[in-house]
Amino acid sequence: MFKTCGVILTAALLAACGAPEVRRTQNAAAAAAHAEPLGITAYHIDSARSELRLLVYRAGPLAQFGHNHVIVNRAVDGWVAAAEPASAASFSVRIPVADFVVDDPGARAEEGTDFSGEVAEDAKSGTLRNMLSTALLDADRFPSITLSSIAVTQAPGTQAPGTLTARLTVDVAGHQATLVVPFVLETSAGWLSASGTVVLRQSDMGLTPFSLMLGALRVQDEFIVKFKLVALKG
């Protein structure tokens, strides 16, 4: 049974690589630099409607003796300061690591054949224990993962409304890294949501993937993050 997870998230909101900004003319760039936001609207993340989901995969010559894992956190909180233009927006997301749930049967069923089959309760608890240990998330010293925005821009290669990219810092287990995360923004009266899927690497965030028997059974460095973060006005 695999006993680890990389993180992220979040939540949320996340690939670990640089993203080029949309090319603009010199005049347009100058105008954007001097544009004043039309107003800041405060939102708070609604934990009851938000979810961060991690898909973690087994690897190594003995991978058949392990499991792929679905790890979910539905206790995400934080704030969003929405604005026009989007470049004036900011956000902060907190992910309490003790609230990760390993291999919920419903979540596994939703993710298809890579996650088919039940996982024993003792294997789930062992995975969570190793995930929160000093070797990975070090939950006793660092009870939360924090995501903080640096910049929000239009996603490269598209002008579709609401298709955005967030450059952000992630603070996890005493390490800080910068990520670039594409997401889709939806808005309505009194609420907004950000959702997306991104591939991350544990090593890019200062984490070491779990490994047994000199790597014969291990967790892949890459993992998938799916997130939907719903925020309410006020």
Secondary structure, 3 states (H helix, E strand, C coil): CCCCCCCCCCCCCCCCCCCCCCCCCHHHHHHHHCCCCCCCEEEEECHHHCEEEEEECEECCCHHHCCCEEEEECCCEEEEEECCCHHHCEEEEEEEHHHEEECCHHHHHHCCHHHCCCCCHHHHHHHHHHHHCCCCCCCCCCCEEEEEEEEEEECCCCCCCCEEEEEEEEEECCEEEEEEEEEEEEEECCEEEEEEEEEEECHHHCCCCCEEHHHCEEECCEEEEEEEEEEEEC
